[in-house]
Amino acid sequence: MAVLVVGSVAFDTVRTPFGAGEEVLGGSAAYFALAASFFTEVRLLAAVGEDFREEDAALLREHGVDLRGLTREPGRTFRWEGEYGYDLNNPRTLRTELGVFAGFRPRVPEAYRDSEVVFLANIDPEIQSEVLGQTRSPMLVACDTMNFWIERKRDALIRTLSRVDALLINDGEARQLTAEPNLVRAAHAIRDLGPRTVVIKRGEYGALMFRDGSVFSAPAYPLENVLDPTGAGDSFAGGFTGYLARTRDFSDEAMRRAVSFGSVMASLNVEDFSLRRLARTSRREVEERYGAFKHLTHFETID
Amino acid sequence: MAVLVVGSVAFDTVRTPFGAGEEVLGGSAAYFALAASFFTEVRLLAAVGEDFREEDAALLREHGVDLRGLTREPGRTFRWEGEYGYDLNNPRTLRTELGVFAGFRPRVPEAYRDSEVVFLANIDPEIQSEVLGQTRSPMLVACDTMNFWIERKRDALIRTLSRVDALLINDGEARQLTAEPNLVRAAHAIRDLGPRTVVIKRGEYGALMFRDGSVFSAPAYPLENVLDPTGAGDSFAGGFTGYLARTRDFSDEAMRRAVSFGSVMASLNVEDFSLRRLARTSRREVEERYGAFKHLTHFETID
């Protein structure tokens, strides 16, 4: 199955205690698309400016990402500048320049409208709803969001969520959305808003997935060299959604494997700046790390 | 195998957003002993004051804990007073009254000296070493510590660690002990100090175990009702050490099961104040939660 992703394609300037990236390719849709491309056909919907570089488009294209929905608009590409301290969990945003993203109104190309799986990356929930309105009954809709939209566009976000099958959200944002400090209760409260599946991302602590009567806990892979956490959540979403689209299996067992593949893609992504690590990853390496994940969490039942 | 534990037996006054406990039974050795008693014979070494309550001794005795090493000294029992905010990860200590614990010099009873497994709970590392010196070559020595000893008695702690097989330590304290922000590297640095097995406790995020070339990640059980996290780490240690002592198996597979039983006991303990939840736990309930843990982390390999 093909996955349609709508979100940002950006130039990021990032500093971490371990290095820096200057105007490097980033954005939620770019991270998602490259991660998902290891599993299935990906269709990207986003806008960039006149300054967008051909080499960045080429990287996505070489991984089979369909760029017919990537439009070049008059103006500059979206830019984000941030820095991380040693804990690497939350960046400090130094500057945001919306550029062409400010006036972004999505027009889903005809060739994308039959996409069976849709991922609404972290953008304005009104745009998320508009995109859904231009697709023909996808089998699975997954979605991300952030504190900014929870504060500023709560009603629009609630409307989007009523049409979403799986919400992927940070722990702090799950608490903020539901005013519920306990994560188990927060997940149940989100399920009451629509999404049958709630995946709560906890950065270096992994992810929890809540479904009907089932909870799954996936650790983050313990890494010696985390260079840049930017895009970890979007790479996670790419592995998660891409795997589900490939298998066309939305059972609880498949969802658990999907969370594990999400963790695999996030763990690879943070080992270098920008999309560099994913760009040099092979399918074999993805499978090997999946096996290492399995060993990381394996323990035997008792008799 | 019998487990010898040395540590504190205390009266705690605790406030959390969900309630309070006033002068309730606590202390690292008490939590450890009750948790370990579900698995094996436990021998407790500690001092209490003249104000110690017979009902508290009776609770431990009913669970088969050997109290021949619990001495009653002139003075008051150790008291700790603290409160937790909504994040429930780190308490604020409001008051500490050492009482008889200030002059505590351990004398290991003759009947305890052949203990094959020893747990050195979080006390002065000089006392930990003294206790080890009074035992006859135990097969497994596990140990806990805290920021206070890392700061104040670093050299004594390093000497203790050189004789320890398994260190159980918080993530923040692992970083502090090794001056290494990355947990994987911190664990390797601790292994260089002596312990072949390093278990890093991360509160509501679970635990990581590092051994020769093997890493195991265990989540914390996601709970809707955490009333009081006091004693979670000591209950974890009780499940971990108690299970190893029962099975007499120190292989990697057994250690992974032991970490999981540690998580089980901690997850039960935090569901009520003091030792109340463990006091009303059955072995069957421990096994059921172990099964739930298995399901919580289960995902299939891919072909």
Interface residues (C-beta under 8 A of the other chain):
Chain A: Y86 D87 P181 N182 L183 V184 R185 R202 Y205 G206 L208 S214 V215 F216 S217 A218 P219 P222 L223 E224 N225 V226 E253 R256 R257 V259 S260 E287 Y290 G291 K294 H295 L296 T297 H298 F299 E300 T301 I302
Chain B: Y86 D87 P181 N182 L183 V184 R185 R202 Y205 G206 L208 S214 V215 F216 S217 A218 P219 P222 L223 E224 N225 V226 E253 R256 R257 V259 S260 E287 Y290 G291 K294 H295 L296 T297 H298 F299 E300 T301 I302
